[in-house]
Amino acid sequence: MFYVRVIVVSCILLMLALPGYASQNPDLASPAVVINLPSRTLELYLGNTLVKTYPVAIGKVSTPTPVGSFSITSKEVNPGWYPPKGGAVVPSGPDNPLGYRWMEFLPLYGIHGTNAPWAIGEAVSNGCIRMQEEAVEELFEIIPYGTPVYVTYDRVKVHVDENQVSIGIYPDVYNYGSVLVEEVKQKLAAHELQGVVNDAYIKQLINEEADHQIVIAQFFNIKVNNKILAEHAIIQGDTKYIPVWAIAKLVKTNIIWDEGTHTVKASLKEVPGEVKGNVVYVSMENLQTLFGGQALVKVDEKVVEYNIYSLSLNNKAIAGEVKMAGETLAVPILPVAEALGYKPVWDSGNKILFIQDKQIPVTMISNQPYLPITQIYEYLKAYVFLNQQAYSIELTYPFVP
């Protein structure tokens, strides 16, 4: 019965460790448990991989849960409970506040079940960690003796997974200290995400203290002409940010980043850019301004597709950007006609084009005359080969008058 009495006392003692923040990002063994008091969560790790997060109840202000690095020292199925104010032992069953599982991580403190599931998520215990019964039984089977248990007091939680990053600002349950903007920025910087949100937005998160994780950015793969890049797009609200250097390298275009004006320049074009981490990004719309092409976001697939067609005549590149005219690809007719040996006459004021004294019907795109590829042979007497897989348009056999 001595062991049962130890369990009882464990939930009524005051905190043995001094208030303060435990070391962040511990070097986790496999498996390991991280209990964060402000968020009232227990995280199960295998190696450095977060496997599952459970809501828990923690110690109340007068009997706070201790902060520090511990380990599982004992485990028991169907523990009994002695009321702290005396009285008969309560055997395992629905009236037992310890539930049906006990895992001690510090002398007189443990992780256990509960017969009051409505209290999960609150600061109500005498120092122990309470879990939903189904959850604690699941955890009991996973973690052996000696499993590390890290009890932290992190009011700021940055979660990064394969597809998104989120920030949680949690209440100061034990009045240990306020959250500063710099603390949030440091935690983002630890994931190389400095600059992903500005100071004003961070202040807003702190003031709102949402008490749950807020998604601040999503990560999408980038597929350029059917090739997946190592870099990722960042989606924030309605804005899609693309790493501009990665695209410039792929399309073989030189760009200049102006740190003073925060602009990206390519040829005669200039667009605003933003630095996130150590990477320069431009919006998807400005990417198309710089390099042309068509970009499409596929939300369900978490992919930003960026397709840019090359244009050539007898294997010689033609300057100019291929664009969409409705559902049909179209080419800039002036450089194409000149490459074919014609002398086009363009009346920009009236938007009229003549080739060999014959008026050519054009489609105006970005204030420039375009001709759908379906009409190239009819008006320019050149054969068209469209290679969808290679994203290329090749013109051959021009008619020479």
C-alpha positions in Angstrom: 0.0 0.0 0.0 3.0 2.3 0.4 3.2 2.7 -3.4 -0.4 3.8 -3.6 0.2 6.4 -0.9 3.1 7.8 -2.9 0.7 8.3 -5.8 -1.7 10.2 -3.6 0.9 12.6 -2.3 2.3 13.2 -5.7 -0.7 15.1 -6.8 -0.9 17.5 -3.8 2.7 18.6 -3.3 3.9 22.0 -4.3 6.2 22.5 -7.2 9.8 21.4 -6.4 11.5 23.2 -9.2 12.0 26.9 -9.5 9.9 28.9 -12.0 11.5 29.5 -15.4 11.7 28.4 -18.9 13.1 24.9 -19.6 15.6 24.5 -22.4 13.9 24.8 -25.8 14.1 22.2 -28.6 15.6 19.4 -26.4 17.6 16.7 -28.1 14.9 14.1 -27.9 15.6 10.4 -27.7 13.1 7.9 -29.0 10.4 8.0 -27.7 10.1 11.1 -25.6 7.4 13.3 -24.0 7.2 17.1 -24.0 4.6 18.6 -21.7 4.1 22.4 -22.3 2.2 24.0 -19.4 0.9 27.2 -21.0 -0.6 25.2 -24.0 -1.8 22.4 -21.7 -0.5 19.8 -24.2 1.5 16.6 -24.1 3.5 15.9 -27.2 4.8 12.4 -28.0 8.0 12.3 -30.1 9.8 9.4 -31.8 13.3 10.7 -32.4 12.8 14.3 -33.5 9.4 13.5 -35.1 6.3 14.8 -33.4 3.9 11.8 -33.6 0.9 13.0 -31.6 -0.3 15.9 -29.4 -2.7 15.3 -26.5 -4.6 17.9 -24.4 -3.9 17.6 -20.7 -4.8 19.2 -17.4 -2.0 20.7 -15.4 -1.4 21.9 -11.8 -3.3 24.9 -10.6 -1.6 28.2 -9.7 -1.3 27.2 -6.0 0.2 23.8 -6.8 1.9 24.2 -10.2 3.4 21.4 -12.2 7.3 21.4 -11.9 9.3 22.5 -14.9 12.4 20.5 -15.9 13.8 17.4 -17.5 12.7 14.1 -16.0 12.0 10.5 -17.0 9.4 7.8 -16.4 10.4 6.0 -13.2 7.4 3.8 -12.6 4.2 2.6 -14.3 1.0 1.1 -12.8 -2.3 -0.3 -14.2 -5.4 0.4 -12.1 -3.8 2.4 -9.3 -5.6 3.0 -6.0 -6.0 6.5 -4.5 -6.0 7.8 -1.0 -8.0 11.0 -0.4 -5.5 13.8 0.5 -7.6 14.8 3.5 -7.8 11.2 4.8 -10.3 8.5 4.5 -10.6 5.1 3.0 -8.6 4.2 -0.1 -10.5 4.5 -3.4 -9.9 1.4 -5.5 -9.6 1.4 -9.2 -12.9 2.2 -10.9 -15.1 5.1 -12.0 -14.7 6.9 -8.7 -10.9 6.9 -8.8 -9.6 10.4 -9.9 -6.4 8.7 -11.1 -8.2 6.8 -13.8 -6.7 3.5 -14.8 -3.1 4.3 -15.6 -0.2 5.9 -13.7 3.2 6.9 -15.0 5.5 8.6 -12.5 8.1 11.1 -14.0 9.3 12.7 -10.7 9.0 11.4 -7.1 5.4 12.3 -6.1 4.4 13.5 -9.6 2.9 11.5 -12.5 0.9 11.4 -15.7 -2.4 9.6 -15.1 -6.0 9.3 -16.3 -9.0 11.0 -14.9 -12.7 10.4 -14.0 -13.3 14.1 -14.7 -12.7 14.4 -18.5 -14.3 17.8 -18.6 -11.3 19.3 -16.7 -8.8 18.4 -19.5 -7.3 21.6 -20.9 -7.5 23.4 -17.5 -5.1 24.2 -14.7 -6.9 22.3 -12.0 -4.7 19.5 -10.6 -2.4 19.4 -7.6 0.7 19.2 -9.8 0.1 16.0 -11.8 -0.7 15.7 -15.5 -4.2 14.4 -16.3 -5.1 12.9 -19.6 -8.3 11.6 -21.2 -8.5 7.9 -20.3 -8.3 6.6 -23.8 -5.3 8.8 -24.4 -3.4 7.8 -21.3 -3.9 4.1 -22.0 -2.6 4.6 -25.5 0.5 6.5 -24.2 1.0 3.9 -21.4 1.6 1.2 -24.1 4.1 3.3 -26.1 6.5 4.8 -23.5 8.7 2.5 -21.4 10.5 3.0 -18.2 13.2 5.6 -18.6 11.4 7.6 -21.3 12.5 11.3 -21.1 9.8 13.7 -20.0 10.5 17.4 -20.6 8.1 19.8 -18.8 8.4 23.3 -20.4 6.9 26.7 -20.0 6.8 28.0 -23.5 4.1 30.6 -24.1 5.2 30.8 -27.7 5.0 27.6 -29.8 6.1 27.6 -33.4 5.1 24.4 -35.3 6.5 23.6 -38.7 5.5 20.6 -40.7 5.7 19.7 -44.4 2.9 22.0 -45.5 2.6 24.9 -43.1 3.9 26.9 -40.2 1.8 28.1 -37.3 2.3 30.2 -34.2 0.5 29.8 -30.9 0.5 32.4 -28.1 -0.6 30.8 -24.9 -1.7 32.3 -21.5 0.7 32.9 -18.7 -1.0 30.4 -16.4 1.5 30.8 -13.6 2.3 34.5 -14.1 5.9 33.7 -15.1 6.3 36.5 -17.6 5.0 38.3 -20.7 5.7 37.4 -24.4 8.0 39.8 -26.3 8.1 40.3 -30.1 11.8 39.4 -30.1 11.0 36.0 -28.5 8.6 35.2 -31.4 11.1 36.4 -34.0 13.9 34.3 -32.4 11.7 31.1 -32.5 10.9 31.8 -36.2 14.6 32.4 -36.9 15.4 29.0 -35.4 13.4 27.5 -38.3 15.0 30.0 -40.8 11.7 31.7 -41.1 12.7 35.2 -40.0 10.8 37.8 -41.9 7.9 35.5 -42.7 5.6 37.9 -40.8 6.3 41.5 -39.7 6.5 43.0 -36.2 3.0 44.4 -36.5 1.5 41.0 -37.1 3.5 39.5 -34.3 2.2 42.2 -31.9 -1.3 41.4 -33.0 -0.8 37.7 -32.3 0.5 38.5 -28.8 -2.3 40.9 -28.0 -5.0 38.5 -29.2 -3.4 35.5 -27.3 -5.5 33.0 -29.3 -4.5 30.1 -27.0 -4.2 27.8 -30.1 -2.0 27.5 -33.1 -2.6 30.1 -35.9 -1.5 29.1 -39.4 0.7 32.0 -40.7 2.0 30.4 -43.9 1.6 27.3 -46.0 4.3 25.7 -48.0 3.5 24.6 -51.6 5.7 22.7 -54.0 6.8 24.5 -57.1 6.5 22.7 -60.5 8.1 24.5 -63.4 7.5 23.0 -66.8 6.7 19.7 -65.0 9.9 19.8 -62.9 9.6 19.9 -59.1 12.0 22.4 -57.5 13.8 21.9 -54.2 12.5 25.3 -53.1 8.9 26.0 -51.9 6.4 28.7 -52.5 5.0 30.4 -49.4 1.2 31.1 -49.3 0.0 33.8 -46.9 -3.6 34.8 -47.2 -4.3 35.7 -50.8 -0.6 36.2 -51.7 1.6 33.6 -53.2 5.3 34.2 -52.7 7.8 32.5 -55.1 11.6 32.2 -54.5 12.7 34.4 -57.4 16.3 33.3 -57.7 15.3 29.7 -58.2 13.0 30.6 -61.1 15.6 33.1 -62.6 18.2 30.3 -62.7 15.8 27.9 -64.4 14.7 30.3 -67.1 18.3 31.6 -67.5 17.5 35.2 -66.8 19.8 37.5 -64.8 18.2 39.5 -62.0 19.3 42.1 -59.5 18.1 42.4 -55.9 18.2 46.0 -54.6 18.4 45.8 -50.8 17.7 49.5 -50.4 14.5 49.6 -52.3 13.5 45.9 -51.8 13.0 45.5 -55.6 13.9 42.8 -58.1 15.1 43.9 -61.5 15.2 41.8 -64.7 15.9 43.5 -68.0 13.8 46.6 -68.0 11.3 45.3 -65.5 11.2 46.0 -61.8 8.9 44.5 -59.1 8.8 44.6 -55.3 10.4 41.7 -53.4 10.5 40.4 -49.8 13.2 38.6 -47.9 11.9 35.7 -45.8 14.7 33.8 -44.1 17.6 34.1 -46.4 15.5 33.9 -49.6 14.2 36.7 -51.8 10.5 36.2 -52.8 8.2 37.9 -55.2 4.5 37.5 -55.5 3.1 35.1 -58.2 1.7 38.0 -60.2 5.1 39.9 -60.1 6.9 36.7 -61.1 4.8 36.6 -64.3 5.7 40.3 -64.8 9.4 39.5 -64.6 9.6 36.3 -66.6 6.2 35.9 -68.3 4.6 32.5 -68.3 1.5 31.3 -66.6 1.2 30.4 -63.0 -1.6 28.2 -61.5 -2.2 27.3 -57.8 -3.5 23.8 -57.2 -4.7 24.0 -53.5 -5.6 20.3 -53.2 -2.2 19.2 -54.5 -0.3 21.9 -52.6 1.4 22.8 -55.8 2.1 26.1 -57.7 2.5 25.3 -61.3 4.5 27.7 -63.4 4.8 27.1 -67.1 6.8 29.1 -69.5 6.9 28.2 -73.2 10.0 28.7 -75.3 9.6 29.9 -78.9 11.9 29.1 -81.8 12.2 29.1 -85.5 14.3 26.3 -87.0 15.9 25.7 -83.6 16.8 29.4 -83.2 15.2 31.2 -80.2 12.8 34.0 -80.9 12.5 36.7 -78.3 9.1 37.2 -76.9 6.7 35.7 -74.4 4.1 33.1 -75.2 0.7 33.8 -73.6 -2.8 32.5 -73.5 -5.5 34.1 -75.7 -8.6 32.6 -74.1 -7.9 28.9 -74.1 -5.3 29.0 -77.0 -1.6 29.7 -76.8 -0.6 32.8 -78.7 2.8 34.2 -79.8 4.0 37.9 -80.1 3.4 38.4 -83.8 5.9 41.2 -84.4 9.1 39.4 -83.5 7.8 36.2 -85.1 7.0 37.9 -88.4 10.4 39.6 -88.5 12.1 36.2 -87.8 10.3 34.8 -90.8 11.6 37.6 -93.0 8.5 39.7 -93.2 8.4 43.5 -92.6 5.3 44.0 -90.5 3.7 47.4 -90.3 2.1 48.1 -86.9 -0.2 50.9 -86.3 -0.1 51.1 -82.5 -2.7 53.9 -82.2 -5.4 52.0 -84.1 -4.1 48.5 -83.2 -3.9 47.4 -86.8 -1.2 45.2 -88.3 -0.3 44.8 -92.0 2.0 42.2 -93.5 2.6 42.4 -97.2 -0.3 44.9 -97.4 -2.7 42.4 -95.9 -4.3 43.2 -92.6 -3.8 40.6 -89.9 -6.4 40.1 -87.1 -4.5 40.3 -83.8 -5.3 39.7 -80.2 -4.1 42.4 -77.8 -2.4 41.0 -74.7 -0.6 43.3 -72.3 -0.9 46.0 -74.9 1.0 44.0 -77.5 -0.3 42.3 -80.6 -0.5 38.5 -80.5 -1.5 35.8 -82.9 -3.0 32.4 -81.8 -0.8 29.5 -82.8 -3.8 28.0 -84.7 -3.6 30.9 -87.2 0.2 31.0 -87.7 0.2 28.9 -90.9 -2.8 30.7 -92.3 -1.2 34.2 -92.1 2.5 33.5 -91.9 2.9 30.2 -93.8 5.0 28.6 -91.0 4.4 25.1 -89.6 3.8 24.9 -85.9 4.9 22.1 -83.6 3.6 22.3 -80.0 5.5 20.2 -77.5 3.4 20.2 -74.4 5.8 18.1 -72.3 8.8 20.3 -73.1 6.7 23.5 -73.1 8.0 24.6 -76.4 6.6 26.0 -79.7 8.8 25.3 -82.7 8.2 27.0 -86.1 9.6 25.4 -89.2 9.5 25.7 -93.0 8.7 29.4 -93.3 7.4 30.5 -96.6 9.8 33.0 -98.2 8.2 35.2 -100.9 
